[in-house]
Amino acid sequence: MKNRILNNWTFTRALYLVIGIAAMIHALKSHAWFGLALGAYFASMGLFAFGCAAGNCYNGTISSETNHNSSTDIQDVEFEEIKMK
């Protein structure tokens, strides 16, 4: 957990943290408790690097490479026609 908080900071992650804290401060001043929860959610996304703050929403961080083995050749399949009486 400590490694996740201290490493791999990006501009987006810092922005989520700053906006979340600003939303929490504004919600506390105006007594908007739902806004406090929403700000806490965005601040935690920035602090703990999950969700879009970690870059998992838009830039394809999941590898989709396929391994091609020579043993998985496509073989011809023979079909038999069935006629109804």
C-alpha positions in Angstrom: 0.0 0.0 0.0 2.8 2.4 0.8 4.4 1.7 -2.5 1.1 2.4 -4.3 0.8 5.8 -2.6 4.4 7.0 -3.0 5.2 5.8 -6.6 4.0 6.4 -10.1 2.5 9.9 -9.7 1.2 11.4 -12.9 -0.4 14.8 -13.6 -3.8 13.2 -13.9 -3.4 11.4 -10.5 -2.3 14.6 -8.8 -5.2 16.5 -10.4 -7.7 14.0 -9.1 -6.3 14.4 -5.6 -6.3 18.2 -5.7 -9.9 18.4 -7.2 -11.1 15.9 -4.6 -9.7 17.8 -1.7 -11.1 21.1 -3.1 -14.5 19.5 -3.4 -14.3 18.2 0.1 -13.4 21.6 1.5 -16.2 23.3 -0.4 -18.7 20.7 0.7 -17.7 21.1 4.4 -18.1 24.9 4.2 -21.6 24.6 2.6 -22.7 21.6 4.6 -23.3 19.5 1.5 -22.6 16.0 2.8 -23.1 14.2 -0.5 -20.5 16.5 -2.0 -18.1 15.5 0.8 -18.5 11.9 -0.1 -18.0 12.6 -3.8 -14.9 14.7 -3.0 -13.5 11.9 -0.8 -14.1 9.4 -3.7 -12.1 11.5 -6.1 -9.4 12.3 -3.6 -9.0 8.6 -2.8 -8.8 7.8 -6.5 -5.8 10.2 -6.8 -4.2 9.1 -3.5 -4.5 5.3 -4.0 -4.2 5.2 -7.8 -7.3 3.3 -8.8 -9.9 3.9 -11.5 -9.3 6.6 -14.1 -6.7 8.3 -11.9 -4.4 5.3 -12.5 -5.0 5.5 -16.3 -7.1 2.4 -16.6 -10.0 4.1 -18.3 -8.7 5.2 -21.6 -5.2 4.2 -22.7 -5.2 0.4 -23.1 -2.9 -0.6 -20.3 -4.1 -4.1 -20.6 -2.1 -6.1 -23.0 -4.1 -7.9 -25.7 -1.3 -9.7 -27.4 -2.1 -13.3 -28.4 0.3 -16.1 -28.5 0.3 -18.0 -31.7 1.4 -21.6 -31.3 2.1 -23.8 -34.3 0.1 -26.6 -32.7 -3.2 -24.6 -32.9 -3.5 -24.8 -36.7 -7.0 -24.5 -38.1 -8.2 -27.8 -39.4 -10.9 -28.4 -42.0 -14.2 -29.5 -40.6 -16.5 -31.7 -42.5 -20.3 -31.1 -42.2 -23.1 -33.4 -43.0 -26.4 -32.1 -44.2 -29.5 -33.4 -42.4 -32.8 -33.4 -44.3 -36.2 -33.3 -42.6 -38.9 -35.8 -43.8 
